[in-house]
Amino acid sequence: MNVDVIWVFHGINGRFASGVFTERKLAKEWIFLHKLTGVLTAYPVNIGVYDWAISSGIFTQKREEHSTPEFIGRFTAGGQEHFHYEDGIQI
């Protein structure tokens, strides 16, 4: 299976992902089935979001702290395709 992105669902107030899918359609069905609230985000496969954002030109390091392990470890990019859901419905 060659997958460029996976779809990760983070439920509201969730600390960790609650679902990971190879197809957005499958994620949407699962979210709807359980009437979930949260965000479904596309994550690149085999590359960290930080490195992906830099190589895509979405993010540029502007401060020294932008290259620290703590920053890189919690980094997410607004340029990632994402969808918000409330009670299982995309909003």
Buried (B, 14 or more C-beta within 10 A) or exposed (E): EEEEBBBBBBBEEEEEBBBEBEEBEEBBEBBBEBEBBBBBBBBBEEEEBBEBBBEEEEBEEEEEEBEEEEBEEEBBBEEBEBBEBEEBEEE
